[in-house]
Amino acid sequence: MPGTDVPEVFAAQLIFWILLPFVLFSPPRWAVLAWLVMGNLDATGPAQSASGAIGWINAAKGVLLPLYLWWRVRQAPGEVAGTSPARLWLMLTGYAAVASLWSPFPLPAVKLVGNMVGLLLAIIVLEKAARKGLFRRDTLTILVVSSLCLGVIQTYYFAGTSYGFDGTDEPLRFSSFVAAQQYGAFLVAFLALVLWHDSLGTKLKCTLTVLLCTALALNGSRTWFVGAAIVSCIYLWLSSRRSAWIFAFALSTVTLAVLLIVNLSTFDVDILTDTSSRIVATLSAIFAGKDTAHNAGLRNLSFRFLLYQGALSEIRSSTTSEILLGHGTSSGGNIPLHVFPTHYSVDKLDANRAIHNEWLRAYYEWGVLGLSLWIGVFGSLFAGLIVQYRKTAWKTRASAVLSFLPAFLAALATENVIAGAGNAVTLSFAMMIGLLWDPTISKLRAAGGPIVRA
């Protein structure tokens, strides 16, 4: 198997095979749980060329297993497939398949189309699972705790360079067996689940919230740190305005205490300029006008901006047909080859994770036509959530998804995530959509669920 020469990749593959029998043979509740835990596993490994082969384990958990689980829960009612976002997504997937005909990277194009199908399957499966009441107190607790435990094992036992690696001069980021940025998405989705789910008691909510926030701080994702803050603020404001003021007062007190300790300390270290935290380093760079000694704050941002400039430059020089129809599915792999020719080669390039911006990728690869469908998917989703938010019976559920959506949309502007069906980011999004039909989220237990329509 590819990547088995790397210990942490071998461990990810081993955990997959341990969980697989639970997905295949256990009751639906535990089968879905085992599959969600697999979201912590990127089992392909860095030794395999993403453009030259298919990672069969990732393909199985991204497409084949959700298809199998869909068959197992097929008796549960479902309506998400008939909603406007789902229909537009199917149209976009179909167009991505057509656009693969003129792609310079045909195999990655096929893989991307498969991942787009897998994402919709995941949402359908989790909608049906939510309707069947499979997201219970113990199920959620096991999912969160097991994901945190996998993070501890990967980060502090293996401490390798396959996951959570941010450069030889940077501290290891807390992550399970997936990229650190993806793991951050999982943590924020878990935070939303914990805060909004009615079945969890106050003590358990507080305990899990503290653990998740600690993991987020160690993970260092700036996008998902902001996402966690948005989720928390929306939850506190809507659940109890008095709690919101208490939270704000507590946060201010802790911040002032930390600043006081820093000012009174006798250490010969400048915490802002020598910090190992990417979040603190970024804030310091923004306000101080200069980065840390190891460029921990703005290094990745500068890299992304160069890629964005390269993509926009090629779009400006495109033909009319390329502007309207795009350069072809997965053609974004050409951008880093042109911008950083000495650092990238075709045999070591993942063409589906090259531009680091799904909005820009949609425009570059699929043109105005594809970008219109892409915007239509999320525009109709947002409009549908606003409609459901105004309905008393579904206000809580819509609020939960709306609290998660800003960070997810921001992540789409900083990473290429749709190429990872079955991994943490896409499963996080699918879980939140599934929440809309979870009867335990609201004390108003109606027979059906909301229809997310524009």
C-alpha positions in Angstrom: 0.0 0.0 0.0 1.3 3.5 -0.8 2.7 5.4 2.1 3.2 2.4 4.4 6.9 3.3 4.7 5.8 6.3 6.8 4.7 5.2 10.3 1.8 7.6 10.8 0.4 6.8 7.3 0.6 3.1 8.0 -1.2 3.8 11.3 -3.9 5.6 9.5 -4.4 2.7 7.1 -4.4 0.2 10.0 -7.1 2.2 11.8 -9.2 2.3 8.6 -9.1 -1.5 8.4 -10.0 -1.8 12.0 -13.0 0.4 11.6 -14.1 -1.1 8.3 -15.9 -4.1 9.8 -17.9 -1.8 12.0 -19.1 0.1 9.0 -20.0 -3.0 7.1 -21.6 -5.2 9.7 -22.6 -3.3 12.8 -26.1 -1.7 13.3 -26.6 1.5 11.3 -26.0 3.7 14.4 -22.5 2.4 15.0 -21.8 2.0 11.3 -22.3 5.7 10.7 -20.3 6.5 13.8 -17.3 4.4 12.6 -17.5 6.0 9.1 -17.5 9.5 10.7 -14.4 8.6 12.8 -12.8 7.6 9.4 -13.0 11.3 8.6 -9.8 11.6 10.7 -7.9 9.4 8.3 -6.1 10.5 5.2 -4.6 7.2 4.3 -3.1 7.9 0.9 0.2 9.3 2.3 2.7 11.8 0.9 4.7 9.1 -1.0 2.0 8.7 -3.6 1.7 11.0 -6.6 -1.8 12.5 -6.4 -1.9 13.0 -10.1 -0.6 9.6 -11.0 -2.8 7.1 -9.1 -5.9 6.7 -7.0 -5.8 6.3 -3.2 -8.2 3.4 -2.9 -8.7 3.8 0.8 -9.7 7.4 0.5 -11.9 6.6 -2.5 -13.6 3.9 -0.5 -14.4 6.0 2.5 -15.3 9.0 0.3 -17.6 7.4 -2.2 -18.1 3.6 -1.8 -18.8 3.5 1.9 -21.4 6.4 1.9 -23.1 4.7 -1.1 -23.2 1.5 1.0 -24.5 3.4 4.1 -27.1 5.1 1.9 -28.4 1.6 1.0 -28.4 0.6 4.7 -30.5 3.6 5.8 -32.6 3.8 2.6 -35.9 3.2 4.5 -35.5 6.5 6.4 -37.3 9.4 4.8 -35.2 11.9 2.9 -35.7 15.1 1.0 -32.3 16.8 0.7 -31.7 15.3 -2.7 -34.6 17.3 -4.1 -33.6 20.7 -2.7 -32.3 23.5 -4.8 -28.7 23.4 -3.5 -28.6 19.6 -4.2 -29.9 20.0 -7.7 -27.5 22.8 -8.5 -24.7 20.7 -7.1 -25.6 17.8 -9.4 -25.6 20.2 -12.3 -22.2 21.5 -11.3 -20.9 17.9 -10.9 -22.2 17.1 -14.4 -20.5 20.1 -15.9 -17.2 19.2 -14.0 -17.4 15.8 -15.7 -17.9 17.4 -19.1 -15.1 19.9 -18.5 -12.8 17.0 -17.7 -12.7 16.3 -21.5 -10.4 19.3 -22.0 -8.5 19.0 -18.8 -4.7 18.8 -18.8 -4.9 16.5 -15.8 -7.5 13.8 -16.7 -7.1 11.5 -13.7 -7.3 14.2 -11.1 -10.4 15.5 -12.9 -12.1 12.1 -12.6 -11.1 12.0 -8.9 -12.6 15.4 -8.4 -15.9 14.5 -10.0 -16.0 11.4 -7.8 -15.4 13.5 -4.7 -18.2 15.8 -5.6 -20.6 12.9 -5.9 -19.3 11.6 -2.6 -20.0 14.9 -0.8 -23.6 14.8 -1.9 -23.9 11.1 -0.8 -22.5 12.0 2.6 -25.1 14.7 3.1 -27.9 12.3 2.1 -26.6 9.6 4.4 -26.3 12.0 7.4 -29.8 13.5 6.8 -31.3 10.0 6.9 -29.1 9.1 10.0 -30.3 12.3 11.7 -34.0 11.5 10.9 -33.5 8.0 12.5 -32.1 9.7 15.7 -28.7 8.1 15.3 -26.9 11.2 16.7 -27.5 10.4 20.3 -25.7 11.6 23.4 -23.3 8.7 23.6 -22.7 8.6 19.8 -21.7 12.2 19.7 -19.5 11.9 22.8 -17.7 8.9 21.3 -17.2 10.7 18.0 -15.7 13.8 19.7 -13.5 12.0 22.2 -12.2 9.4 19.7 -11.3 12.2 17.3 -9.4 14.1 20.0 -7.6 10.8 21.1 -6.5 10.2 17.5 -5.2 13.8 17.5 -3.2 13.1 20.7 -1.8 9.9 19.2 -0.8 11.4 15.9 0.6 14.6 17.3 2.4 13.5 20.4 3.3 9.8 19.7 4.2 9.9 16.0 5.0 13.6 15.7 5.9 13.0 12.1 5.9 15.2 9.0 2.8 13.8 7.2 0.1 15.5 9.3 0.2 18.8 11.2 3.6 19.7 9.6 4.0 23.4 8.9 7.7 23.7 8.1 11.0 22.5 9.6 11.2 25.7 11.6 7.6 25.7 12.9 6.1 23.7 15.8 4.0 20.7 15.0 0.3 21.6 14.8 -2.3 19.4 16.7 -4.1 17.2 14.2 -5.3 13.7 13.8 -4.3 11.7 10.7 -5.4 14.5 8.3 -4.0 17.9 7.4 -4.1 20.3 10.3 -6.5 22.7 8.4 -9.0 19.9 7.8 -8.8 18.8 11.4 -9.7 22.4 12.4 -12.9 22.1 10.5 -13.8 18.9 12.4 -13.2 20.6 15.7 -15.5 23.5 14.9 -18.2 21.2 13.6 -17.9 19.3 16.9 -18.1 22.5 18.8 -21.4 23.4 17.0 -22.7 19.9 17.6 -21.9 20.0 21.3 -23.3 23.5 21.9 -26.6 23.1 20.0 -27.4 19.5 20.8 -30.1 19.2 23.4 -29.2 15.7 24.6 -25.9 16.7 26.1 -26.0 17.9 29.7 -24.4 21.1 31.0 -21.4 19.4 32.6 -20.6 17.3 29.5 -21.1 20.4 27.2 -18.6 22.4 29.3 -16.1 19.6 29.4 -16.2 18.9 25.7 -16.2 22.6 24.9 -13.0 23.2 26.9 -11.3 20.2 25.2 -12.3 21.3 21.7 -11.2 24.9 22.3 -7.8 23.7 23.7 -7.4 21.5 20.6 -8.3 24.4 18.3 -5.7 26.6 20.0 -3.0 23.9 19.5 -4.2 23.3 16.0 -3.5 26.9 15.1 -5.9 27.3 12.2 -6.7 31.0 11.8 -9.8 30.4 9.7 -11.3 27.8 12.0 -10.3 29.8 15.1 -12.5 32.6 13.8 -15.2 30.1 12.9 -15.2 28.8 16.5 -15.6 32.3 17.8 -18.6 32.9 15.4 -20.2 29.6 16.5 -19.8 30.5 20.1 -21.0 34.0 19.9 -24.1 33.1 17.9 -24.9 30.3 20.3 -24.5 32.5 23.4 -26.5 35.4 21.9 -29.4 33.3 20.8 -29.5 31.0 23.8 -29.2 33.6 26.4 -28.1 37.2 26.1 -27.2 37.2 29.8 -24.8 34.3 29.0 -23.3 36.3 26.2 -22.5 39.2 28.5 -21.0 36.8 31.1 -18.9 35.2 28.3 -17.7 38.6 27.1 -16.8 39.6 30.7 -14.9 36.3 31.3 -13.0 36.6 28.0 -12.0 40.2 28.8 -10.9 39.2 32.3 -8.8 36.3 31.0 -7.2 38.6 28.3 -6.4 41.3 30.8 -4.9 38.7 33.2 -2.7 37.3 30.4 -1.5 40.8 29.4 -0.7 41.6 33.0 1.4 38.4 33.4 3.2 39.2 30.2 4.0 42.7 31.4 5.2 41.6 34.8 7.2 38.6 33.5 11.0 38.7 33.6 11.5 36.4 30.6 13.9 37.5 27.9 11.5 36.4 25.2 9.2 38.7 23.2 6.0 36.6 23.3 4.5 38.4 20.2 7.5 38.2 17.9 8.8 34.7 19.1 5.4 33.1 19.6 4.9 29.5 18.3 1.1 30.2 17.8 0.1 30.9 14.2 -3.0 32.7 15.5 -1.0 35.1 17.8 1.7 35.5 15.2 -0.8 36.5 12.5 -2.5 39.1 14.9 1.0 40.4 15.8 2.0 40.7 12.2 -1.2 42.6 11.3 -1.0 45.1 14.1 2.8 45.5 14.3 3.4 45.6 10.6 6.1 42.9 10.6 6.1 39.1 10.9 7.8 36.9 13.5 11.4 35.8 13.1 10.2 32.5 11.5 7.4 34.1 9.4 4.8 32.2 11.3 2.1 34.7 10.8 2.0 35.7 7.1 4.1 33.2 5.3 1.2 31.0 4.2 -0.9 34.0 3.3 1.9 35.4 1.1 2.2 32.1 -0.7 -1.6 32.0 -1.3 -1.6 35.6 -2.6 1.0 34.7 -5.2 -1.1 31.8 -6.4 -4.2 34.0 -6.6 -2.3 36.6 -8.6 -1.0 33.9 -11.0 -4.6 32.5 -11.5 -6.0 36.0 -12.1 -3.2 36.8 -14.5 -4.0 33.7 -16.6 -7.7 34.5 -16.5 -7.1 38.0 -17.9 -5.1 36.5 -20.8 -7.7 33.8 -21.5 -9.8 33.4 -24.6 -13.5 34.1 -24.7 -14.3 30.4 -24.6 -12.0 29.8 -21.6 -13.6 32.7 -19.7 -17.1 31.3 -20.4 -16.4 27.5 -20.1 -13.1 27.4 -18.1 -9.7 25.8 -18.6 -10.9 22.3 -17.7 -11.5 20.4 -14.5 -8.4 20.2 -12.3 -6.5 22.6 -14.7 -5.7 24.7 -11.6 -2.6 22.4 -11.3 -1.0 24.6 -13.9 -0.9 27.6 -11.6 1.8 26.5 -9.2 3.8 25.1 -12.1 3.8 28.5 -13.6 4.2 30.6 -10.4 6.7 28.3 -8.6 8.4 26.4 -11.5 11.4 25.4 -9.4 9.3 24.0 -6.5 6.6 22.0 -8.2 6.7 19.2 -10.8 3.8 17.4 -12.5 4.7 14.0 -10.9 4.6 15.5 -7.4 1.6 17.8 -7.8 -2.0 17.4 -6.5 -3.8 19.3 -9.2 -7.0 19.4 -7.2 -5.3 21.3 -4.3 -3.3 23.8 -6.2 -5.0 27.2 -6.2 -6.0 27.1 -2.5 -9.3 28.9 -3.2 -12.4 27.1 -4.4 -14.1 30.3 -5.6 -11.2 31.2 -7.8 -10.8 27.6 -8.8 -14.4 27.4 -9.9 -13.9 30.5 -12.1 -10.5 29.3 -13.5 -11.5 25.7 -14.2 -15.2 26.0 -15.1 -15.5 29.6 -16.3 -18.5 31.9 -15.9 -20.9 28.9 -16.3 -19.3 26.9 -13.5 -18.9 29.8 -11.2 -22.6 30.7 -11.6 -23.6 27.2 -10.6 -21.1 27.3 -7.7 -22.5 30.6 -6.4 -26.0 29.3 -6.9 -25.3 26.3 -4.7 -24.3 28.3 -1.7 -26.6 31.2 -2.4 -29.6 29.0 -2.4 -28.4 27.2 0.7 -28.0 30.4 2.6 -31.4 31.7 1.4 -33.0 28.5 2.4 -31.5 28.6 5.9 -32.8 32.1 6.4 -36.3 31.0 5.4 -36.1 28.1 7.9 -34.6 30.4 10.6 -37.8 32.5 10.4 -39.9 29.4 11.2 -40.2 28.8 15.0 -40.1 25.1 14.8 -36.7 25.0 13.0 -35.1 28.2 14.3 -32.6 26.3 16.5 -31.5 23.9 13.8 -31.1 26.6 11.2 -29.1 28.7 13.7 -26.7 25.8 14.2 -25.9 25.6 10.5 -25.8 29.3 10.0 -23.2 29.6 12.8 -21.0 27.1 11.0 -21.5 28.4 7.5 -19.3 31.6 7.6 -16.2 29.7 8.6 -16.9 27.0 5.9 -17.3 29.6 3.2 -14.1 31.4 4.4 -12.3 28.0 4.3 -13.4 27.6 0.7 -11.6 30.9 0.0 -8.3 29.6 1.5 -8.2 25.9 0.7 -9.3 23.4 -1.9 -11.5 21.1 0.1 -14.1 19.5 -2.2 -11.4 17.1 -3.5 -11.6 15.4 -0.1 -14.9 13.6 0.2 -14.9 11.5 3.3 -12.3 13.7 5.0 -12.8 16.1 7.8 -13.9 19.3 6.0 -16.5 17.8 3.8 -17.8 15.5 6.6 -18.0 18.6 8.9 -20.2 20.3 6.3 -22.3 17.2 5.8 -22.8 16.8 9.5 -24.0 20.3 9.9 -26.5 20.0 7.1 -27.7 16.7 8.6 -28.4 18.5 11.8 -31.3 20.2 10.1 -33.3 17.0 10.3 -32.2 15.9 13.8 -35.3 15.8 16.1 -33.1 16.0 19.2 -31.8 19.5 18.3 -35.2 21.1 19.0 -37.7 20.2 21.7 -40.4 20.7 19.1 -40.5 17.1 17.7 -42.3 17.3 14.4 -42.6 14.4 12.0 -40.6 15.9 9.2 -37.8 18.4 8.8 -37.1 21.5 7.0 -36.6 21.7 3.3 -33.7 23.9 2.4 -35.0 25.7 -0.7 -34.3 29.1 -2.1 
